[in-house]
Amino acid sequence: MKWRLTWVFWATTALHVAAIAIFTRGFLLTRTELPFHSGCSDVAGSPCAPRPGPAGSNGTGGSERCWTKPAVDRVVIVVLDALRFDFVAPSALFKEKKPWMDRLPVLQKLAFREGSSAKIFKAIADPPTTSLQRLKGLTSGGLPTFVDVGNSFGAPAITEDNLINQLVQNGKRVLMMGDDTWVQLFPHHFKRSYPFPSFNVKDLHTVDNGCIDNLLPSLYQEDWDVLIAHFLGVDHAGHIFGVDSLPMIEKLEQYNTVLENVISVLESQSGPGGLHENTFLLVLGDHGQTLNGDHGGGSAEEVETSIFAMSFKKPPSAIPSELDISCEYTLLDFAVTVSALLGIPFPFGSIGRVNPELYALAGGTWNMEELKADKPEHDLKSTEWLHNYVNVLCINAWQVKRYIDIYSASSLIGFSSDDLVHVANLYAEAEATFAQKMDPLSYNSEHIKLSTLKRQINAYLRFLASVAELARSKWTEFNLTFMGIGLGMMLVSLLVHVLAIKMVNELHNGSFNPSGNSGISFGLIYAFFIVVIRACSLLSNSYILEEGKVANFLLATAGVAKIRYSIIKRKMIFESTADGSSQRICRIVVMGTIASYVLIVVHWASESNMLGLAQINAARNVIPRIIYAIGIGQMLLLAFSQLCNGSKVNNRSLFSKTVSMLSAWSPTVTILSGKQGPLITLASILGGYCIVMLQNIEEESNGTAKPSVVNPLSVTEWSLLALSMFFCTGHWCAFDGLRYGAAFIGFDEFVLIRQAILLTIETFGFSHIIPVFGLPFLVLRRKLFAQKELLVQLSLAYMMFGLIMAATVTVTILCVMIQRRHLMVWGLFAPKFVFDVAGLVLTDVLICLASLYYFCRPEDHTLEINTSRR
């Protein structure tokens, strides 16, 4: 009997997992990573023949040339994680001054100082803006695909060609300190490294202090060519406290002091023959952050960051006195620009361009205004630099064209023929212009018109911009066959759900009509329309953004309809059972839950320093661990009781089991939700209570031959309440909606599995775990059911709940299949898909576990059937 009622849970779980895996294989394909690496000899096959000239004509004094003439000898890269643009830019550029602005005055002072070779750029990061993905983009010069976000808590080593690999292969010594993600991505590349654990977002100082302790002493040493220091304090302060907070301001002021010291050391040794005579400083963010400290999406706050660049050479002309905010720098250009500055081959898969402003600044030549006007008189050194930059762009364009051609030939799908023709035409146009410039008569002329150089530069930049735009719009290779199979399997799972509900209902000889008559009830029709309306809303990006409000509206509408019937009947049915607290196991579990809630109060009091424990990490960690241990003990007790006793299911035992299970889960879910936890718990209790009280109002007044099954409208309301709880707790379907700090409540060290479990419980606790295990309340009636009827009612409730979840996810899958080329596919639709399918799989697993827990053992049913036969 039990398996006749529960087989559908296991079957649909298997179907859903297979369907999601196949669809994901077609939708979230990783970009094909080619195994090729650039080498110095490759450039011989390009049309960009190097111009013969005296060594060191670009200011590096005799350095041998690989692809480009080195412009600098050493580079110091300081990464300030989650650096917003308004952290660096002057507040005068914004409509309203905020407390966090102008907290890095050393950068502003140098950028606007007369005669300084420094400038502030607005930098744009390609979404999704997770730290791992941005580091891969920074070093490879490519656009990592969306699926890389899933590796943010466990970074695999980068295998494709990248900046760090090229540095090492060409004899450059790299020193790294700070975020340990670097050593995960590049495990054998650094001459020296000082990594520090980066995933404890509550820790604002360990990584930063590690950088500070090692950064300044390293500046006096000669055993490195590239120094990377990755600070994390601003990112963690944002996650925990938000942008408008005292810890954020303190962090920015600390960074200002650090940068002052770094620049002071570099300047003191930048004279002729000094250690940093030809050192280039870059201070940049890998992405921005919202005012709440979140990042991962594609909003302006998340993608806008900043780059401060400074050369310690004296420019021949003054830098413009005002910040040119129109000068935007895309982080896609970082790898190829740094490669050009150091004279090493560009990463094979880079599609960025060598940024002219940074390249000029590093070379000690700041005369970019001449690109904007065709002046008859111009500085010879500037002309020499422009010649050199055209040659650099020639190599840059050739490298990108080579990559696009090989990628399209190697990948299963690649770019379309029309796209390839367009790219080829642009490249041919730029190459033809370059060939004209390389004409011996023109080349030997002492005065080449700037208009010719400008035309050449523009031709290359048009080509490079076109390729980057093409890659952004069509990078992912969608496999429509796999996507279609996955969608088809989801539709099959819906059919299985419907047939199973029909079969169990006929087995029970029940009716969806409260009057007991055959036919379709108002509740079933109304539930169907609510599910359809919600499903259709997922086809619109605007409704996805407001999904929480849609759920609240539909839930309120269904509740109003129920109340109307209650008023008509002039009564509210109070469903109750026998007192489940009399059950010994339930009483033990509830006592443990009460103790846990007392500990939660003590924990929050310690965090607010009411008990003087705020500075004692051990005290703050012990209490959550005790609560987790109590919860695990309660679960084990309930599992042991089910295995050993397995009593028959009746209203009393079902009520007792439900209360026990919810009591075991609720303290952990509450403490992980933070200080909003009690309010959310109260809201979920009140919401569930109202749904139970309003369910099946018509049933009492109808003496029917057929027992009515659980009302589909009540199950629909239950699912809407669960959805509302997801958004009510401050979550949304985006990776910047994850509350990473919850994963470290009770722990300071990062352990992947442990922190992933805690983050999952916090994210889906009120929206999935509590609703699934609380669903039996819908079948508890004042009229006591026989064991068989109660099991049928419970199985139908779970089947309906699973059907509703599967239906909405199926529409989500259809939506992302239709919108796969939409502008917001990676910023909105793909995160929605990931969260929905993760929620569906979790719901399926929880329903399977609930069926094992709530349904009695097979031998109990066998005994019941045998007794009835006698």
BADO-701460 format. One record per residue (C-alpha): x, y, z. Coordinates in steps of 0.2 Angstrom, whole numbers. Layout:
<sites>
SITE   east  north     up
SITE      X      Y      Z
...
</sites>
This chain:
<sites>
SITE   east  north     up
SITE      0      0      0
SITE     14     12      5
SITE     23     10    -11
SITE      7     11    -22
SITE      5     29    -14
SITE     23     35    -14
SITE     31     27    -30
SITE     27     43    -40
SITE     38     54    -28
SITE     54     43    -32
SITE     49     42    -51
SITE     47     60    -53
SITE     63     64    -43
SITE     73     53    -55
SITE     64     61    -70
SITE     67     79    -64
SITE     86     76    -61
SITE     88     68    -78
SITE     78     82    -87
SITE     87     96    -78
SITE    104     88    -81
SITE    101     86   -100
SITE     93    103   -102
SITE    108    111    -92
SITE    120    102   -103
SITE    112    111   -118
SITE    109    128   -110
SITE    124    131    -98
SITE    137    124   -109
SITE    155    130   -104
SITE    164    139   -118
SITE    176    128   -127
SITE    193    130   -119
SITE    206    128   -132
SITE    222    119   -127
SITE    233    131   -137
SITE    245    144   -130
SITE    253    159   -137
SITE    272    159   -140
SITE    285    172   -145
SITE    288    164   -162
SITE    270    165   -167
SITE    270    183   -172
SITE    282    179   -186
SITE    267    172   -195
SITE    257    189   -193
SITE    257    203   -206
SITE    264    215   -192
SITE    282    215   -196
SITE    292    224   -183
SITE    299    241   -188
SITE    318    240   -187
SITE    324    253   -175
SITE    336    257   -160
SITE    334    246   -145
SITE    325    255   -131
SITE    316    267   -142
SITE    301    264   -131
SITE    310    269   -115
SITE    315    252   -109
SITE    334    253   -113
SITE    338    238   -123
SITE    325    225   -118
SITE    323    212   -131
SITE    306    211   -141
SITE    294    196   -141
SITE    278    202   -148
SITE    279    220   -142
SITE    292    232   -136
SITE    291    231   -116
SITE    285    248   -110
SITE    289    244    -91
SITE    300    233    -81
SITE    289    229    -66
SITE    271    230    -62
SITE    262    232    -45
SITE    244    226    -46
SITE    233    230    -31
SITE    216    222    -32
SITE    203    230    -20
SITE    189    217    -21
SITE    171    225    -24
SITE    178    242    -27
SITE    164    253    -32
SITE    167    267    -44
SITE    161    280    -32
SITE    174    274    -19
SITE    187    281    -30
SITE    180    295    -41
SITE    177    312    -33
SITE    160    316    -25
SITE    159    331    -37
SITE    155    319    -51
SITE    139    313    -42
SITE    122    322    -39
SITE    123    319    -20
SITE    138    316     -9
SITE    138    300      1
SITE    147    295     17
SITE    158    283      8
SITE    164    295     -5
SITE    181    303     -5
SITE    188    291      7
SITE    203    287     -5
SITE    210    305     -7
SITE    227    299    -11
SITE    221    293    -28
SITE    212    308    -32
SITE    226    320    -27
SITE    238    311    -38
SITE    226    309    -53
SITE    223    328    -53
SITE    241    334    -48
SITE    250    345    -60
SITE    263    335    -69
SITE    258    318    -62
SITE    258    302    -73
SITE    242    295    -65
SITE    224    294    -70
SITE    207    287    -63
SITE    197    276    -75
SITE    179    270    -74
SITE    181    251    -77
SITE    167    240    -83
SITE    166    221    -78
SITE    156    209    -88
SITE    143    200    -78
SITE    140    189    -69
SITE    151    198    -56
SITE    157    184    -45
SITE    175    185    -39
SITE    181    169    -47
SITE    173    173    -64
SITE    181    190    -63
SITE    198    184    -59
SITE    197    172    -74
SITE    191    186    -85
SITE    205    197    -79
SITE    219    184    -82
SITE    212    176    -98
SITE    206    191   -107
SITE    190    181   -112
SITE    172    180   -106
SITE    170    165    -94
SITE    153    158    -96
SITE    139    158    -83
SITE    142    140    -77
SITE    158    146    -69
SITE    148    154    -55
SITE    145    137    -48
SITE    163    135    -45
SITE    165    151    -34
SITE    166    141    -18
SITE    179    129    -25
SITE    190    136    -39
SITE    198    124    -51
SITE    214    128    -59
SITE    214    137    -75
SITE    220    127    -90
SITE    218    139   -104
SITE    231    151   -109
SITE    231    166    -97
SITE    242    181    -92
SITE    249    172    -77
SITE    255    158    -88
SITE    262    169   -100
SITE    272    179    -87
SITE    279    162    -80
SITE    283    155    -97
SITE    293    171   -102
SITE    303    171    -87
SITE    294    184    -77
SITE    294    181    -58
SITE    276    183    -50
SITE    273    187    -32
SITE    256    185    -25
SITE    248    189     -8
SITE    230    190     -1
SITE    215    181     -8
SITE    219    162     -9
SITE    208    160    -24
SITE    224    165    -34
SITE    233    150    -28
SITE    218    139    -32
SITE    217    146    -50
SITE    236    145    -52
SITE    243    132    -41
SITE    261    131    -48
SITE    264    148    -55
SITE    270    160    -41
SITE    288    162    -36
SITE    282    166    -19
SITE    264    167    -12
SITE    256    172      4
SITE    238    166      2
SITE    225    169     16
SITE    208    161     18
SITE    195    171      9
SITE    178    163     11
SITE    174    169     29
SITE    164    185     25
SITE    163    189     43
SITE    182    191     44
SITE    186    209     38
SITE    204    209     43
SITE    214    192     40
SITE    217    194     22
SITE    220    212     22
SITE    232    211     37
SITE    241    198     28
SITE    243    209     12
SITE    249    224     23
SITE    262    213     32
SITE    270    207     16
SITE    267    221      3
SITE    278    235      9
SITE    293    224     13
SITE    291    216     -4
SITE    293    233    -13
SITE    311    234     -7
SITE    315    217    -14
SITE    322    213    -32
SITE    316    195    -34
SITE    299    199    -43
SITE    293    207    -59
SITE    275    207    -56
SITE    267    209    -38
SITE    249    205    -35
SITE    241    210    -19
SITE    222    206    -17
SITE    213    214     -3
SITE    196    208      3
SITE    190    219     17
SITE    178    230      7
SITE    170    215     -1
SITE    167    207     16
SITE    162    223     24
SITE    149    226     11
SITE    142    208     13
SITE    140    210     32
SITE    136    228     35
SITE    132    236     18
SITE    141    251      9
SITE    134    264     21
SITE    142    258     37
SITE    156    262     48
SITE    166    246     45
SITE    165    251     26
SITE    172    268     29
SITE    185    262     41
SITE    191    249     28
SITE    192    263     14
SITE    202    274     26
SITE    214    259     30
SITE    216    256     11
SITE    220    275      9
SITE    234    274     21
SITE    241    258     13
SITE    241    266     -4
SITE    250    281      3
SITE    263    270     10
SITE    265    260     -6
SITE    266    275    -18
SITE    278    283     -6
SITE    290    268     -7
SITE    288    267    -26
SITE    292    286    -28
SITE    307    286    -17
SITE    315    273    -28
SITE    309    279    -45
SITE    324    290    -49
SITE    337    285    -62
SITE    345    268    -58
SITE    332    266    -44
SITE    323    249    -41
SITE    306    256    -47
SITE    313    268    -61
SITE    302    259    -73
SITE    288    252    -62
SITE    269    254    -66
SITE    256    254    -53
SITE    238    248    -55
SITE    225    249    -42
SITE    209    241    -47
SITE    193    232    -42
SITE    187    216    -50
SITE    169    221    -49
SITE    157    233    -39
SITE    144    230    -27
SITE    126    236    -22
SITE    122    247     -7
SITE    118    231      2
SITE    135    224     -2
SITE    129    211    -15
SITE    137    207    -32
SITE    135    194    -45
SITE    122    201    -56
SITE    123    214    -70
SITE    117    230    -63
SITE    127    246    -65
SITE    132    246    -47
SITE    139    228    -48
SITE    148    230    -65
SITE    155    248    -62
SITE    172    248    -54
SITE    188    258    -55
SITE    206    258    -61
SITE    219    269    -54
SITE    235    269    -65
SITE    251    278    -61
SITE    268    278    -70
SITE    283    285    -61
SITE    290    293    -77
SITE    287    311    -80
SITE    276    314    -95
SITE    280    327   -108
SITE    264    336   -106
SITE    252    339    -92
SITE    237    327    -89
SITE    220    336    -91
SITE    215    345    -75
SITE    198    337    -74
SITE    193    318    -74
SITE    187    312    -91
SITE    172    301    -85
SITE    168    297   -103
SITE    185    287   -103
SITE    179    270    -99
SITE    190    254    -97
SITE    183    237    -99
SITE    191    224    -88
SITE    191    213   -104
SITE    206    223   -109
SITE    217    220    -94
SITE    226    204    -99
SITE    231    210   -116
SITE    236    227   -110
SITE    247    221    -96
SITE    255    208   -108
SITE    259    222   -120
SITE    267    233   -107
SITE    278    219   -102
SITE    282    213   -119
SITE    275    196   -118
SITE    263    186   -129
SITE    245    189   -127
SITE    235    175   -120
SITE    228    164   -134
SITE    210    166   -130
SITE    210    185   -126
SITE    198    196   -136
SITE    202    212   -127
SITE    211    227   -134
SITE    227    235   -129
SITE    220    251   -120
SITE    228    267   -128
SITE    227    277   -112
SITE    236    265   -101
SITE    248    260   -114
SITE    253    279   -116
SITE    253    282    -98
SITE    265    267    -94
SITE    277    273   -108
SITE    278    290   -101
SITE    269    298   -116
SITE    253    307   -113
SITE    249    316   -128
SITE    232    307   -133
SITE    224    324   -138
SITE    233    322   -154
SITE    223    307   -159
SITE    208    319   -159
SITE    215    332   -170
SITE    225    332   -186
SITE    239    345   -180
SITE    253    349   -193
SITE    265    351   -179
SITE    268    337   -167
SITE    280    330   -155
SITE    292    317   -163
SITE    291    306   -148
SITE    273    306   -148
SITE    273    301   -167
SITE    285    287   -163
SITE    273    281   -149
SITE    258    282   -161
SITE    268    271   -174
SITE    272    259   -160
SITE    254    258   -154
SITE    248    255   -172
SITE    260    240   -173
SITE    254    234   -156
SITE    236    235   -162
SITE    240    226   -178
SITE    247    211   -167
SITE    232    213   -156
SITE    220    211   -170
SITE    229    197   -178
SITE    229    187   -162
SITE    210    190   -159
SITE    207    185   -178
SITE    218    169   -176
SITE    208    164   -160
SITE    191    167   -168
SITE    196    157   -183
SITE    203    142   -173
SITE    189    143   -161
SITE    176    142   -174
SITE    185    128   -183
SITE    187    118   -166
SITE    171    121   -158
SITE    155    111   -162
SITE    145    126   -166
SITE    156    141   -166
SITE    151    158   -173
SITE    138    159   -188
SITE    145    161   -205
SITE    137    178   -207
SITE    146    184   -191
SITE    163    176   -197
SITE    161    185   -214
SITE    158    202   -205
SITE    173    200   -194
SITE    184    195   -209
SITE    179    210   -218
SITE    183    222   -204
SITE    200    213   -202
SITE    203    214   -220
SITE    199    233   -220
SITE    211    236   -206
SITE    225    225   -213
SITE    224    234   -230
SITE    225    251   -221
SITE    241    244   -212
SITE    248    238   -228
SITE    247    256   -235
SITE    255    263   -219
SITE    269    251   -221
SITE    273    257   -239
SITE    292    261   -239
SITE    290    278   -246
SITE    277    283   -233
SITE    286    273   -220
SITE    302    282   -222
SITE    294    299   -222
SITE    299    310   -206
SITE    281    317   -206
SITE    267    305   -207
SITE    250    314   -206
SITE    241    310   -189
SITE    225    307   -199
SITE    233    292   -207
SITE    238    285   -190
SITE    221    289   -183
SITE    212    280   -197
SITE    223    265   -194
SITE    220    265   -176
SITE    201    267   -178
SITE    201    252   -191
SITE    209    241   -178
SITE    198    247   -164
SITE    182    244   -174
SITE    187    226   -178
SITE    192    223   -159
SITE    176    231   -153
SITE    165    221   -165
SITE    173    204   -160
SITE    170    208   -141
SITE    152    213   -144
SITE    150    197   -155
SITE    157    186   -141
SITE    146    195   -127
SITE    130    192   -137
SITE    133    174   -144
SITE    147    166   -134
SITE    137    152   -126
SITE    134    137   -138
SITE    116    132   -135
SITE    112    114   -139
SITE     94    114   -144
SITE     93     95   -145
SITE     98     93   -127
SITE     87    108   -122
SITE     72    100   -131
SITE     75     83   -123
SITE     76     91   -106
SITE     60    101   -109
SITE     51     85   -115
SITE     56     75   -100
SITE     49     89    -89
SITE     32     88    -98
SITE     32     69    -96
SITE     35     71    -77
SITE     19     83    -77
SITE      9     69    -86
SITE     16     56    -73
SITE     10     68    -59
SITE     -7     70    -66
SITE    -10     51    -69
SITE     -3     47    -52
SITE    -16     59    -44
SITE    -30     52    -54
SITE    -25     34    -50
SITE    -24     37    -31
SITE    -40     47    -31
SITE    -49     33    -40
SITE    -41     20    -28
SITE    -48     31    -14
SITE    -65     33    -23
SITE    -64     51    -18
SITE    -69     67    -26
SITE    -61     84    -29
SITE    -79     92    -27
SITE    -83     95     -8
SITE   -101     91    -11
SITE    -95     73    -16
SITE   -102     74    -33
SITE    -92     69    -48
SITE    -86     84    -58
SITE    -74     98    -55
SITE    -75    109    -40
SITE    -72    128    -39
SITE    -57    125    -29
SITE    -49    115    -42
SITE    -53    127    -56
SITE    -47    142    -46
SITE    -31    133    -41
SITE    -28    129    -59
SITE    -30    147    -65
SITE    -18    153    -51
SITE     -5    141    -56
SITE     -7    146    -74
SITE     -6    164    -71
SITE     10    162    -60
SITE     18    151    -73
SITE     14    164    -88
SITE     21    178    -78
SITE     38    169    -78
SITE     38    173    -97
SITE     41    191    -93
SITE     57    198    -86
SITE     48    212    -77
SITE     37    199    -68
SITE     52    189    -64
SITE     59    204    -55
SITE     43    207    -46
SITE     40    188    -43
SITE     38    191    -24
SITE     24    204    -26
SITE     15    192    -38
SITE     16    178    -26
SITE      9    189    -12
SITE     -5    195    -23
SITE    -10    178    -29
SITE    -10    172    -11
SITE    -20    186     -5
SITE    -33    184    -19
SITE    -35    165    -15
SITE    -37    169      4
SITE    -50    182      0
SITE    -60    170    -10
SITE    -59    157      4
SITE    -65    170     17
SITE    -80    174      6
SITE    -85    156      7
SITE    -82    156     26
SITE    -94    172     28
SITE   -107    163     17
SITE   -106    148     28
SITE   -106    159     44
SITE    -92    148     52
SITE    -74    144     51
SITE    -69    126     53
SITE    -57    124     67
SITE    -47    108     63
SITE    -40    100     78
SITE    -34     83     83
SITE    -31     74     99
SITE    -17     82    109
SITE     -1     77    100
SITE     10     84    114
SITE      6     68    124
SITE     17     58    113
SITE     33     56    122
SITE     45     58    107
SITE     36     74    103
SITE     38     81    120
SITE     56     77    120
SITE     59     86    104
SITE     49    101    109
SITE     59    103    125
SITE     75    103    114
SITE     67    116    103
SITE     63    127    118
SITE     81    125    124
SITE     87    130    107
SITE     77    146    106
SITE     83    151    123
SITE    101    148    116
SITE     96    159    101
SITE     91    173    113
SITE    108    172    122
SITE    117    171    106
SITE    109    187     99
SITE    112    195    116
SITE    130    191    115
SITE    132    199     98
SITE    124    215    104
SITE    137    215    118
SITE    123    214    131
SITE    132    200    140
SITE    149    206    137
SITE    153    192    125
SITE    154    202    109
SITE    173    201    107
SITE    174    182    111
SITE    173    172     95
SITE    173    156    104
SITE    158    161    114
SITE    149    167     99
SITE    153    151     90
SITE    149    138    103
SITE    130    143    105
SITE    126    140     86
SITE    135    124     86
SITE    125    118    101
SITE    109    122     92
SITE    115    113     77
SITE    120     98     88
SITE    102     98     96
SITE     94     99     79
SITE    104     84     73
SITE    100     74     89
SITE     82     78     86
SITE     83     72     68
SITE     92     56     74
SITE     79     53     88
SITE     64     55     75
SITE     73     43     63
SITE     77     30     76
SITE     59     31     82
SITE     52     29     65
SITE     63     14     61
SITE     60      5     78
SITE     42      9     81
SITE     33     14     65
SITE     16     15     73
SITE      1     16     62
SITE     -3     33     55
SITE    -18     42     62
SITE    -23     60     66
SITE    -14     60     83
SITE      2     52     77
SITE      3     62     61
SITE      0     78     71
SITE     14     73     83
SITE     26     68     69
SITE     23     85     60
SITE     26     95     76
SITE     41     86     80
SITE     49     88     63
SITE     45    106     62
SITE     52    109     80
SITE     68    100     75
SITE     71    111     60
SITE     65    128     66
SITE     79    133     78
SITE     92    130     65
SITE     83    139     51
SITE     79    153     63
SITE     97    157     69
SITE    103    156     51
SITE     91    169     46
SITE     98    182     58
SITE     88    193     69
SITE     73    193     56
SITE     71    175     60
SITE     58    176     73
SITE     47    188     63
SITE     48    176     48
SITE     44    161     59
SITE     29    170     66
SITE     23    175     48
SITE     25    157     42
SITE     15    151     57
SITE      1    163     55
SITE      1    160     36
SITE      0    142     38
SITE    -13    143     51
SITE    -25    154     41
SITE    -23    142     26
SITE    -27    127     37
SITE    -42    136     45
SITE    -50    141     29
SITE    -47    124     20
SITE    -62    114     15
SITE    -75    125     23
SITE    -89    118     12
SITE    -85    100     17
SITE    -94    100     35
SITE   -111    105     28
SITE   -111     91     15
SITE   -116     73     20
SITE   -108     65      5
SITE   -106     47      0
SITE    -88     50     -7
SITE    -75     58      4
SITE    -67     74     -3
SITE    -49     74     -6
SITE    -38     88      1
SITE    -43    104     -8
SITE    -31    109    -22
SITE    -34    127    -19
SITE    -27    124     -1
SITE    -11    116     -8
SITE     -9    130    -21
SITE    -10    143     -7
SITE      3    133      3
SITE     15    133    -12
SITE     12    152    -14
SITE     15    154      5
SITE     32    145      3
SITE     36    156    -12
SITE     32    172     -2
SITE     43    166     12
SITE     58    165      0
SITE     56    183     -5
SITE     51    189     13
SITE     67    183     20
SITE     77    195      8
SITE     81    182     -5
SITE     79    184    -24
SITE     84    173    -39
SITE    101    180    -41
SITE    118    175    -34
SITE    120    192    -26
SITE    104    187    -16
SITE    113    174     -7
SITE    117    178     11
SITE    135    171     12
SITE    137    177     30
SITE    124    164     36
SITE    136    150     31
SITE    148    156     44
SITE    137    157     59
SITE    145    146     72
SITE    161    144     62
SITE    176    154     57
SITE    185    142     45
SITE    179    137     28
SITE    174    119     25
SITE    165    118      8
SITE    152    104     12
SITE    148    111     29
SITE    146    129     23
SITE    136    124      8
SITE    124    114     19
SITE    122    129     30
SITE    119    141     16
SITE    107    129      8
SITE     97    128     24
SITE     97    147     26
SITE     92    150      8
SITE     78    137      7
SITE     73    134     25
SITE     57    144     26
SITE     53    142      8
SITE     56    123      5
SITE     61    114     21
SITE     47    120     33
SITE     33    120     20
SITE     37    102     14
SITE     37     95     31
SITE     22    105     37
SITE     11    100     23
SITE      2     86     33
SITE     -7    100     43
SITE    -18    101     27
SITE    -25     84     30
SITE    -28     85     48
SITE    -47     86     50
SITE    -59     87     65
SITE    -66     71     57
SITE    -54     57     60
SITE    -49     47     45
SITE    -45     29     45
SITE    -27     25     42
SITE    -29     21     24
SITE    -39     37     20
SITE    -26     47     29
SITE    -12     40     19
SITE    -21     43      3
SITE    -25     61      8
SITE     -7     64     13
SITE      0     56     -3
SITE    -12     67    -14
SITE     -7     83     -5
SITE     12     79     -8
SITE      8     75    -27
SITE     -2     91    -29
SITE     12    101    -21
SITE     25     92    -32
SITE     15     95    -47
SITE     13    114    -44
SITE     32    115    -41
SITE     36    105    -57
SITE     24    115    -68
SITE     32    132    -63
SITE     49    125    -66
SITE     44    118    -83
SITE     38    135    -88
SITE     54    143    -82
SITE     64    130    -93
SITE     53    135   -108
SITE     56    153   -104
SITE     75    152   -104
SITE     74    141   -120
SITE     64    155   -128
SITE     74    169   -121
SITE     91    162   -123
SITE     97    176   -134
SITE     88    189   -123
SITE     99    204   -117
SITE     96    199    -99
SITE     98    180   -102
SITE    113    179    -90
SITE    109    193    -79
SITE     91    187    -75
SITE     84    172    -84
SITE     99    160    -81
SITE    100    164    -62
SITE     81    161    -61
SITE     83    145    -70
SITE     97    139    -58
SITE     87    144    -42
SITE     71    136    -48
SITE     79    119    -53
SITE     89    119    -37
SITE     73    122    -27
SITE     63    108    -37
SITE     77     95    -34
SITE     77    100    -16
SITE     58     99    -15
SITE     58     82    -23
SITE     71     75    -11
SITE     62     82      4
SITE     45     75     -2
SITE     54     58     -3
SITE     61     60     14
SITE     44     65     21
SITE     36     50     13
SITE     48     39     22
SITE     45     48     39
SITE     26     51     39
SITE     20     35     31
SITE     20     19     41
SITE     30      4     38
SITE     24     -8     25
SITE     21    -22     38
SITE      9    -11     46
SITE     -1    -10     30
SITE      0    -28     28
SITE     -7    -32     45
SITE    -21    -20     42
SITE    -25    -28     25
SITE    -24    -45     32
SITE    -36    -41     47
SITE    -49    -33     35
SITE    -49    -49     25
SITE    -53    -60     40
</sites>
